[in-house]
Amino acid sequence: MSSSAKLHARHPVASRIALYGTLLVVVVLGVLLRPRVPAPVTDTAWSEVDYEANEDVRRLQALVRIDTTPDTGREIDAARYLAGILEDAGLTVEIEEHPGAKANLWAILEGESEEALVLHNHLDVDPIRRPEDWVVPPFEARLEPPWIIGRGVFDMKSVTVAQLAAVLAAKERMDETGRRPRRSLIFLATSSEETGSGPGTRHILANRPELTRRFWAVLTEGGVLEAPSVGEVKYWGTSFAQKQFLEVTATSGSAERLEELRTALFEALRSAPPTALVPEVKAFATAYAPSRLHPDYRAALAEPERVLSEPGLFERLPALLKALFRNEAHPFAVEPSPAGGYRLRIVLHVLPGLDADAAAAELLPDRLLDGIDIRIHERRGAVRGSPLDHPAYVQLIESLRWRTGVEPGRVGPYLLTRYANDSRFFRNEGIASYGFTPFRLVSADTMTVAGPNEKIALPAFVEGVELYAQVVRDLLDAAPPPADPAALVANLPAPDDPVGWLQRYVSYDTSNPPGGERLAAEYLAALIERGDPEGEIEVRMLVSPDGRANLYARLPANAVETTGRGLVLLHHLDVVPAGDGWSRPPFGGELHRGRLWGRGALDAKSLGVAHLVAMLDLLESDRSRRRDLVLVASADEEAGGEDGVAWLLAEHPELFGDVEAVLNEAGVNRMAGDRLLWWGIETAQKQVLWLRVSAAGRGGHGSGFNPASPTHRLLRALNRVLDLEHPWRVTAAAHQAYRALAEFRQGEFAQVFDQPLDVVQAELDRRIRDGTLDGILLPGMSASFRDTVQITRIDNGAGPVNVAPGEASALIDARLLPDTDVDRFRRRVETVLGSGIHVEELLRSGRSPASSTSSDVYRTLEGVLGVHAPVAPTMIAGTTDSRFFRRHGVDAYGFSPFTLAAEDAGGIHGADERIPVEAFLRGCETMKQVVAALVLAQDDSLPSAVRGRRRGEP
């Protein structure tokens, strides 16, 4: 960080300097080590540790002992020291030397993808301004447990060593496993950060395009950890944005005139109102608010719009929080100018995204500058912050949460208001850059930055080095491999490891929107091609006009007599967005507590791997296949399937002309503890109708009485929609499903549902009147008999609380019975919404017939699965791609081979989606049996105990 700015950075926290003295007392007294927190500086456990024997501590000492200050130091010596360590590990290092012993250094650990995570640090350190105040020589790097003291131990050579250790750990793992990381890793040490980075980061970005084009995201300094006491994390902030800073020099022949300007600027700063609420501040404020203890601070940050409209609330904020909402001018001391006369240094702090020149004109108006010359000679800061939805940031935060156990509300983004660092140069080039600290330091320990006796607590340093390596590993593991099939094949999981296949598959972020299924589809294709060295399986990548990839693979029949009808194994590549609340990385594919965690572990990547296992098992078998087997991994299912199965059937009908049946997702198996009660084969589904409804009109001030505002009209209209009655109706699909269940259930359920349809309808009507319906319903069953409406979102903008917006909208998710007339239903909704409410149709799934329960395919499913538990058809309230095949006259069956307890099955579309490894492997075996029974010669495909067993047979 720039030294002049660091002086400012210390002011907002100076009041806490007393904590440092308290800390020393506590060290003497000692406290017990808290669980999960490595030996902190206030625990006497540190006195038992030989820190001189710790390799990372020794590296930090060696690096600090190299003077890299701007005036007398030699950055080149530090670069050579780091290069020696990296080269000993087998990495190739480049050093770029500049005049004055300045240097840049980089080393690349090549991964499967050229895109690289960059670990950035700077070689230089602040000058020694007051050597007489140092109690130890500043470059001795003396260990005085629990501290190490020396210039740069905090800023930023401790982070440099942590980054170095992370690179070495990644290289060591690659050497041990023989597998490259999924994304490349670049260690980048640059020159002159403390004095503007001219020969450093700015030079690299301007003159090394072959290097910088690979930059995916940068981790550097600038992270903030608020820890008032040992073991307590108030807020762990990763910086994503900073203010813009303009260095201004005011000159005059009169010192008095400059003193007047300085006084005027201080007065203006004390009374300056808020300027604006920019997106970066809003994102930071709302994340930061829950960690604030003061109710005014918490309220202001939770609803930052109030700060602009409530002057009293703004006035009650401390200076550091006020700085989030306004541009500021900070003057320093008046001093003689080398050119004659006097000068006053001023730093202008401008909010991200605002016009810096316009802000300068407002902060330094002409009325204050009579007889004063103003020169703006340096601009620092990026116009905009780095995105908070960037995969690197999302993974970093998730990793930090579950690696440390810190509460989610105390980990998040941070906006730097008092100093600038090299992140600004990366951001100005469109490269995402984030400031991250791994060190758990009490706040008092940070007071020494840029001052005498700079120090860092050794226990926190050692723990932080380990944490940094873990976080970097998570970032590399979550990254997708390249699109190069040859590189994919060279780095695939083991051929006999379906768990490893699923881990890698889950690690591809195919969240829809936007989808991005191509890499995942190529990964599956690579697995198929490796398992099929003779090329018997036809593999095609079919890409929609919108660029959405679909995988099609066909294993042809090879028996003398074939059915001439194919079987499709269908699953989808895309997943719903991960959302918040995960305790493990959502795209980590991590194994933990006997489960594989990640988005798609259930819906539906585990099913896709089970399909692939079954196909390759048939290929390796020497038995004859009587039908073609087709594996389809489709795009866009989670958003309606228009770029997936719908497009495939419309544009490539020849690929499916001979298909007899489809096995797809949506099987619903009922468990009681660890006992399987029945297999549920999905044969029918409700229709989906998604609507956006909106109102527009006169907005205004919140203090006015406006009952006809768009928000009010929309809310009243939505209430009328919710009040619509939807009669209970027994459809043929629901009747078939629950009558089948009644065959192996007892009591009232069997008495009611093992009856003709009209009898069941009459009994439900009676029980509705009597209020006794709940006694016969299974969980979730009521949706099978009614059209349902859910208001899933209401939006009237993000304005302040005292503004009534001029428009408002809401999303409606309607799930309709298979025989409901959708047009008629929509007209009912539009009628009750009333005039002035606009209705837009977002998705209509349409009707699709139920699949037959008397087909050979369904009866084979009964035969194979019935050995373990009964089989029953089901109707689901959701919708899947099966509907597209059913409309083409092809039976599609939702079948899940996995038997899961409720606690695991509940992760679909939620946080912490996971699948037990044992259940997954067992499901793969079940899928192999089912597919073999459907594809191989019938006498050889079924287990002997079930050959010939069909529905209704003994």
N, C-alpha and C positions, 0 to 999 in steps of 0.2 A: 504494500500500500504506500502511497505517496506520503513522504514524511510530513509535509506541511498540512496535509489533510488529516494525518493521524493525530496531530496536536489537537485538532478540533474534535476528533473522535473520542478523546478522553474526557472532554468536558461534561457530557451528559451523565457519565457514570462516576464522576469524581466524588459525589456524596457517599459512595459506597466504599471509599478507601479505608474507612474504619474497620471494615470487615477483615482487612489484611492483618491488622494487629490482633484481632480476635482469633484469626486463624492460627497465628503463632502460639497463642495460649493453648488452643485446643490440641495442637500438635504435641505439646508437652504433656498434656493430660491424657491424650489418647481416647479414642472411642472404638466401639466394637464395629467390625466390618459388616456392612449391610449385605443381605443376600443379593446375588447377581451383580454386585458392584465391585470390581477389582480394587485392590488396596488403594484407597484415596489418600490424599496428603494429610488428612486428619486422623489417620489410623496408624497406630504404631507398627502395624505389620510391615510397613515399608522398611523399618529398621532392620528386618531380618533378611532383606533382599540384597544380593550382591549385584548392584546395577553396573559396576565396572565390567562384569562378565557378560553383560547383555550385548549382543552384537549390534542391535539397532542403536543402543545408547552409545556404543563406541563409534559407530558411524556418524552419529550426530555430533559427538565431540570432535571428531576429525574434521568434519565439514565446518563447524563453528570456528575452529582454530585457523581456518584460512580467511584472512582479512579480505572481504569483498566489498568494502565500503567504496563509495563513488570516487573519493579523492586519492586514497592511498592503496586501495585494495587491488587484488588480481583475480578477476572472475575466471580467467583461463585456468588457474590452478585448481579451482573448485570443479570446473568442467572436467579436467583431466582426472581428478580423483573419482568423480562419479563414473566416468568412462571406464576406468579400470575395473570397477566392480561389475559393471554391466558386461564388459568384454569377458571377464572371468566366468560369467554365467552363460557365455556362448552367444551373446547378442552383438550385432554390428552397430557401431556408434559413429555418428558424424559430429565433428566439432567445427564450428564456424567461428574463426577468430577475427576480432575487430581491433582497431587501434586502441591503445590505452589498456591493454590486457583484458579487454572486454571479450565476451564469448557467448555463443549459443550452442546448445547440445541437443541432439535427439537420437533416440534409439527406437526401433520398431520391432514389436513381437507380432509376426504375421499370423493372422487368423484366417478363417475360411472366407471372410468378407474383407474387401479392401477398405471399407469404411472403418474408421478407427475411433475408439475412445481415447481422448488425449488427456494425460495427466500433466498439467502445466504447473511449473514453479518458476521462481526467478532466483538467479544466483547472487544478486547484489543485496546488500543490507543497508540500513540507515547509517549515516555517519555517527561518530562518537562526538557529541556536541559538548558534553561536560565531563571529561575524563576524571576530573577531581572528585566527582560524585560516585564513581564506581568503587565498590568495596573489594572487588577482585578485578584482575586484568580482563578487559572485555573480550579478548580472544583466547583466554585460557580454557574456556569451557569447563569450568570447575564443577565437580559434583559435590554438592553439599546437601545430601539427602534430607528431605525428599525432593530437592530441586537440582536442576542443572542451570548454571548461570552463564550468560554470555550473549554477545550481540548476534541476533539471528535465531536463537533457540526457539523463539516464538514466531517471529516473522522473517522468513517463513521456512527456515531450514528443517524444522521439525516435520512440517508437511512434506518437504522434499524427501526426507528419509522414509516417511510413511509411503509415499508414492513409489520410491525405489523398491521398498520391500514388497509392495503389491506386484510390481513388474517381475521381480525375482520369483515370487510365489507362483505367478501365472506361468512363468517359464518352467519352473520345477514341475508343476503339474502336467504341463505338456510333455515334458521329457519322460515322466513316469507313465503316462497313459498312452503316449503315442498319438494323441489327438490334439489338434490345434484348437484354440478358442474360437468361438463362432464369429467374433468380431476382432479385428486387429487392435493392438494396444500401442500407443505412442507415448514415450516418456520425453517431455519437452521442457528443457531448462533454458530460460532466456535472460538476456542482459538488461540492466539499467531500468528496471521497473520503478525504482525509487526516484528516478530523474526523468521520467517521461517515456521510456521504452523505445527510444529512437532506433538504436542498433539491435533491439531485442524483438519483442512481439511485432511491433510495427514493421520492422525489416522482414521478418519471416513472412508475414501476410502479404507484403508487397513483392517479395522476390523469390519465394519458394512455392510456386503454384503446384509443383509435383507432389509437395508434401501437404499443403493446406487443402487441396481438393479432396483429400481423404478424411478431413476432420468431420466427424459425425457429431460429437459433443465434447465439451471441455470441462474437466473438473480442475478448479484452481483454488486460490485462497478466497477469503471473504465470508466463510461460514460464521455463524454467530451461535454461541451456546450460552444461554442465561442460566446460571447455576448459583443461586444465592448461598447455598451451603453444600457440603459434601454429600454426595449421593442423591441430590435433588436436581431434577431437570425442570426448569420453569418453561423454557422454550428452546428447541434445537432448530435453528433456522438455516436453511440453505439459500444463499442469496441468488436471486434471479434478475435483479434490476438494481439500478443505482441512479441517483440524481445526475443531471448534467452539471459540470463545474466549469466556470469561466474564470480564468486567472486575469485579473485586471490590475494595472498599475496606474495610479493617479499621481501626477507630478505637479509641483508648483514651486515658485520661488519663495512662498510664504509657508512656514510650518504652521502658523496659526490658521491659515485658510484650510489646510489639510486636517487640522484638529477639529475645525468646525464641521467639515464633511464627515469625519469619523464619528463625531457626536451625533450628527443628524442621522447617520445610518444606524447607529445603535438605537436611537429613539424610534426610528421607523420599524426596526426589527421587533422592538418590544410591543408595538401596537399594531403590527401588520395583520390584516384579516386573512382568512383562507383565500387561496387563488382559484383552485379547481380540484376536482376529484378525478384523477386519471385512472385508467384501467389497472395499471400495475399496483397503485396504492390500494385500490378497492380489493384486489385479489389478496394482497398481503394483509390488509387490515382485518378482513373477515376471518382469515385463518389464524391471525395473531390474537384476536379478541378473547377467545376462551381462556387463554393463559394469564390474562390481566387480573389482578386482585382488586384494584380500585374500581368501584362500580361505574364511575364516570368514564374512565378509560375503556372499560369493557363495553359499555353502551355505545360510546362514540365509534369504536372500531367495528363493532358488530353491525351497526347501521351507519356507515361513514357518510351517507348523504345528509344525515342530521348535522354534521359538523359545518356544512355550508349554510344551513338554514337556521341554526340555533347559535347565535354568537356567544351566549353564556356557556354552552357546552365546550365550544372551542377554547374559550379563555381559561377553562379549568384544566386543560391538557398541559402536560409538561412540554418543554421546548422540543424534545426529541420527537414527540408525537405531532406537535404543531408543524414541524418541518415536513411531515408527510402531505400536508395540504396547502403549502404555499411556497412560492419562490422567496429566496432570502439573500441578503447581501451581508457578508461577514467581513468587517474591516480588521486589519492588524495594527501594529504600532507605526506611527510616523517616524521616519528615519532619514538621515542625510542620503542624498542620491550621489552616486559616483560621478554622474555627469554634471553635478552642481544643483543647488536647490535641495528640495526635499521630495520624498516619495511616500506613498501609502499603498500597501498591497491590500487588495480586496478580492475575495473569492465569492462569486455569485453561484448560488445553489438553485438550479432550475429543475422543475419536475419533469420526469420522463414524458416524451411525446409533445411537449410544448415548444414553441418557437423561442430559441435561446436569445436571438437578437431582440425580439420584441420584449422578452423578459428583462434583458439588460437595460433597454430604454426605460422601462417602468421602474426598475430598482435604482437606476442612476439618472433621474430626470434632470433636464437642463437647468432647472431652477437651483439645483444644488452644486452646479459645476462652474459657476462664474469664476474665472481666473484659474481654472484647473484643467489640465490636459489628461485625457483618459485614453489608455491603450489596452485593448484586449489581445493578449499575446499567447494564450493557450486555452484550448477547449478540451475538457475531459468529460467522459461519460458517453454512454450510448443513448441514442434517441429513444429506443425502445428496449424493454427487457426481453429475456429469453422466455420462450413459451413454457407454460406450466403443464401442458399436455404432451410435451416431448417425451418419447419413451425413456430417454435417459433420466429425466427428472422423476418421472412416475416410478421407475424401477428403483432409483436411489432412495426415494422417500419410503417406499414399501420395504426395501431392504433394511433401512435404518430402523424402522419401527420394529420389525420382528427380530432383528439381530440384537437390539438393545432392550427390548421390552418396555420402551418409553410409551406412555399413553399416546394414542393417535392425535389428540388435540394439542399435544405439546411438541409435535414435529411438523414442520411445514416450510413455506417460503419465507424469505426475508428480503426486505428492500433496504439497501444501504443509503443513508441520508447524509453521512458525514465524510465519506472518503471514496476515492475511486481506485480501481485496480485494472489490470490488463483485460478483464472480462469485457470492458467497453470496446476494445479493438476487435475482439472476436465477434461480439454482437453486431457491430457496425458492418461486418462482412457477412452477416446472416448465419453465423455459426453459434449454436446454442452454447452458452457458457454458464456454469453454476459454481458458486463458492461454497465449499463444503469443508467443515472441520470435523475430524473424528475424535477430538480430545475433550474429555469431560473435565473441565477446569472450573474451579470456583471463580466467580466474577472478579474477585480481588486480584487473582493471579494474572489477569490480563492487563492490569494497570501499568505494567512495566514495558509494554510495547513502545519502541522508539525512544525509551528513556534509559536512564542508568540502571544497571543491575537487572537487565532483562532476564527473565527466567521462565521455566516451565516445570510443572510437577512431574517427576519421573514416573510415578504409578500411572498417571493419566496418559503420559506419552507412550509408555509400553502398551497399555491397553488400546490406545488409539491407533497405533501402528497395526495391530492385529485386526481391528475393526476396519481400517481402510482396505486392507487386503481382502477381507470378506466382502465388502461392498463392491469392490472392483470385480471380484469373481462373479458376483451376482449379475452385475451389468454385462459382463462378457457372456455368461451362460444364457442370459435372456435374449441375447441378440440373435437374429436370424442368420443362417449361412447364405452364401451367395447363390445367384441363379445358375451358376455354372454346373451342369450335371456331373461333369467329371470330378469336380471338387466335392460335390455331394457324396458321390459313391465312395470317394477316398476316405470320407470321415463319417460314414454311417455307423449307427450302433451295431452291436454284434448280431449276426444272422439269427441266432436262437434266443434273442432277448426281446420279446414283445413289450416288456415293461420299459426297456430303453427306447424302443420305437415310439411308445406313447409319450415318454418324457420329452423327446425331441419334438414330436408333433405338437404337443401342448405349448412348447416354447415359441412357436410361431404366433405372433399376434395377428390374428385374422379377425379382429373386432369389426363388426358391421353396424354402423358405418365406420370406415369406408369399405372394409372387406379385405383387400390386399391378400387374396388367396393364392396368388401365383407361386410364391416360394413354397408354401405348404403342399401345393399340388405337385410341384416338381420333386419335393422330398419323397412323397408317396411313390411317384414314378420311379425314382432312383431305387427305392426299396424293392419294387417289382422287378426292375431290370437286373438288380443284383441276384434276386432269387430265381431268375429265369435266364440262365446263361445261354440257352438254346434259342431264345426268342420266340417261344410258343405263344406268349401272350401279346396281343396287339394293344399297344399303348398309344393313346392320342390325347393331346392337350387341346381342348376346344375353348376358345376365348371369345366372349361376347363382344359386340361392338363397343361396349363401355369398358372393355379391358378386364373383365372378370373371368378368371380361369376355372375351367371344369375339367376334371380328369376322367377319362373313359378307358377302361382296360377290359379286354375280352379274351377269355380262355376258351377255345373252341372244344366242342365235343370230339371224342376220338373213338367211340364205340362203333361196332358194326351196325347196330340198330340204334338210332337216336330218336328223340321225341320231336326234333325240329323246332322246339320251343325253348327259349332262353330264360334264365333266372337272373334278375338284377339284384345286386347287393348295393343299396343306396345309403349314403350318409352325406352330411354337408360339411364343407371346409370352414365356413365362417362361424363366428361365435358372437354372442352379445358383448357389449363393452364390459370391462371388468368392474368399474365402479369402485366405491370406497369400502373400507371395513375389512380388508383381507389381513389375515395374520401370517400368511406366507405369500411369496411373490406370485401374482396371478398368471404370469407367463414363465415361471421358473421350472415347472415340471418337477418339483422337488419331492423326494421321498421323505416322509416324516410320519412317525407313529404308525407305520404299516400301511400308509395311504399315499397315493400319488395326487399332489395338489396342483390345481391350475384351472384357468378358464378353458372349458372344453373337455375336461376329464370325464364328464358325464355326457355333455351335450355338444357334439356327438363324436368326439375324436376317439374315445375308447371303442365305440361301435365300429368306427372305420378301421381301427387296427385289428379288431376281431374279424372283420370281413377279410382283411388282407391276410391274416393268419390262415383263415379257412381256404382262401384261394390258393395260396402257396403250398398248403398241405396237400391239396388235391393235385397240384402240379407235380409234387415230389412222389406221389403215390403211383403205383404201377397198375391201378385199377382203371377200368374203362369208364369214361364220362359219357352219359347218354344225352346230355344237354349242354349248350353253351352256358358259361358262367360269366356274367358281366359285373364289374365293379365300377360304380360311379361315385365320385366325390364331387359334389356340386357346390356352386357358389350361391351366395345371396339368399339362403333359406330364411335367415332371421329377419329379412326385410321384405319378404313376399315371394322370392324365387324367380322374379322376372328375368334376371340375368343368369339364372341357374337352370333348373329343370324345365321351367316354362319355355325358356329360349332353346334348350336342347331338343325338346319334343317338336317345337315349331320349325326349327332350322335344320335339324338332323333327324328327321323321322325314320330314315332308313336304318339308323343304328338300333332302333327299338321295335322294328316291325315284327320280329319273331318272338318278342318277349311274352311269356305266359304269366309271370308274376314278379312282384317286387318285395324284397324284405327291406324295411326301412326302420327308422326310429319310432318311438312312442309306445312301445310295449309297456304295460303297467302290471308288474308282478307284485302280488300282495304277500307281505311277510308278517309273521307273528314272532317277535324275537328273532331267533336265527332259523326259524322253521318257515319253509315256503308253503303258503296256503294254496295258491294257484298261479298259473301263468296267465297273464292277460295279453291277448293278441289284439291289437288295435285294428278294427275293420271299418270304423266310421268315425267321422269327426264333425264338429259343429262348423258353421260358417263364420268368417270374420268380416266385420265391417268397421273400418277405422274412419272417423270423421274429425275434421277440424271445424269448430264453430267459432264465429267471431262477431264482434259488435264494434261499431265505430260511431263517433259523434263528438259532442262537446265535452272537453275536459275542463280543467280549471284548478283553482286553488283548493286545497283540502278543507279550508275553513268554510267554503261556501256550501249551501244546501243544494245538491244536484242529484235528486233521486233517479234522473234519467241518464246518468253518466253511463258510458259503455260498460264499465265494470259492474255496476248495479244491474243494468238490464240483462247482462250475460248471466249473472248469478241467479237472478229470478228465473231466467229461461232454463238454466241447467237444473234447477230444483223441479221444474215441471217435467223435465225429461226423467229425472230420478223417480218421480211419482207415477210414471207410467206403469200400468199393471201388465204383467206378463204371465198369462195363465199357465198352469202346469199342464204339460201335454206329453203323453207317452208316444214317442215315435217308434217306428218299426226297428230302428237301429238300437235304441235304448231297450226296447222290449226284448229283443234277441239277446243282448248282452246280459241283462239281469235274470232272464229266464235260465240262461246257461249257468249262471252262478248259483241259482236256486237248486240246481241238481245236486250240489255237494255242500249245501248249507241247510241248517235246520231252523226251527222256530218260525216266528212271524214272517221273517224275510222270505223263506221258502213258500209259506202259505200265500203271501201276497203276489210274489212275482212268478211263481210257477203256474200261471193262469193265462188264458187268452188275453190279447191286448186290451179288448174292451172291458174285460173284468178288472184288469190291473188299473185302467184309467178310472173306473168307477170307485175302486177301493181307495186310490189316492185322493180323489175328490172328497170322499167321505171323511178320510183322516184329516184333510185340510180343514174341513168344517169343524171336526171334533177337536182339533189341536193335538192329534196323536201321531202326526206324520214323522217326527224326529225319531221315534222309536224303531223305525225300520230302515233308516237311511245310513249308509256307510259314509265316512268322511269324503266330502267333495262330490257326493252323488247327486245332490239337488240340481247342480248345473246341467245334468243330463236331461232334465225335464222342462227347462225354462230358457227362454231368451234372457240374456243378462246384459247389463249396461254398467260400465265403469268409467267414471271421470278420472283420467290418469294424469292430467296436467291442466293447470290454470295459469295463464300468463298475461299480465298487463304491464310488462316492461319492468325496468329496474330503476325507476325514478325515486325521488325522495318521498317520504311518507306524507308530505303536505301537498303533493301534486296528484290530482285525479287525471289519469292519462286519457288520451283521446281514442284509444282502441284497447280491446281486450280479446283474448282468444282462449279456447280450451280444446283439449283432445278427448275424444270419446272412443272407447274400445268396446264395441258390441260383439258378443258371441251368440250366434243365432242357431237354433236347431236346424238339422239337415233339411227339413222340408219348409222352413220359414221362407216366405216371399220377401226377398231383401228389398225390392223396390217399394213394396207396401210398408215395410218396417221403416224405411227411410222417410217416407211421406208422413208417417205418424210422428216421427221425431221432428220433422220440419214444421208440422202443424202446431205441436205444443211449444216449440221454440218461439213461434210467433214472428211477426214482421220485423224487419230490421236486423235479423240475425242471419248472417251469411253461413252457408254450409258447404264445405269442401270435402269431397270423398278422397281419402288417402289410400285406402286399400279395400278391395272386395275380393274375398277368396272365391266366392261362388259355390254353387252346389256341386257335390260329387257323390255318386252312388256308393253305397256300402259294398265292401268286398265280400265275396261268397264264403260261407263257412262249410260248404259242401264240396269245394274243389279238391283236387288231388293234393295240391300244395298245402292247403289248410289241414287236411286229414293227416298228411305226413308230419306236420308240426305236432299235431295231437299225439301221433304215434311215438315220436322221439321224446317229446317233453313230458308226455303223460306218465312215463316211468317214475318221474320225480314228484309230480303234483298234477292235479287236474288242469285242463286248458279251457279257457273261456274267452269269447270275443268281448271286446270293450269298445266303447265310444268315448273319445276324449273331447274336452272342452276347447283345446287348442287346435292349431292347424299345422300340417306338415306338407312336404312336397308330394306325399302320397296322393293328394287330391288331383294332381295333374295327370298321373297315370290312370287313376280311376275314371277320369273323364274320357280317356282314350280306350276304355273298355278293358283295362289291364288291372287284375286284382293286385292290390298292394296291402301288405300286412305289416303293422308295427310290431316288431319283435325285439325285445331286449334280452340278451343272454345272461344279464347280470342280476343277481339276487342281492339286494341291498337293504340294510336296515334304514329306518326312516331318517335317522340322524345323518346318514350319508346321502341319501336320495334327495334331501332337501336343498342341496347346494346348487341345483340347476337354476341358472339366471340370477343367483345370489352370490354373496361373498363366500370365500373358502370352499368353492366347488372342489370336490375330491372324490376319489374312488379307492376303496380298499384293494391293495395289491392282490390279496388272495381271491377276492371276488372277481377281480378283473381276469386273472389267469384261469379261474374256474369257468368264467364266461367265455373265454377264448376256446376252451375245450368244448363247451356246449355248442358254440357256433360251428366248430369243425364237424361235430356230429350231425347237426341240423343240415348244413350245406352238403355234406356227404350223402345224407339220406335223400336229398332233393336232386342231386346231380349224378351220383354214381348209379350203376346198375342196381335195381331195387333189391334183389335178393342178397346183395353183398353190402348194402349201405346201412341197413338198420341193425342195431344190436339184436342178437338172437332172441332175447327175452321179449322184444316188442314187435318182431316181424309179424305182419298180418293184423296187428292190433289197430283198430280204427274206431271212430266214434260210435258208440252203441254196441260194440262187440265186447264179449266177456274177456 
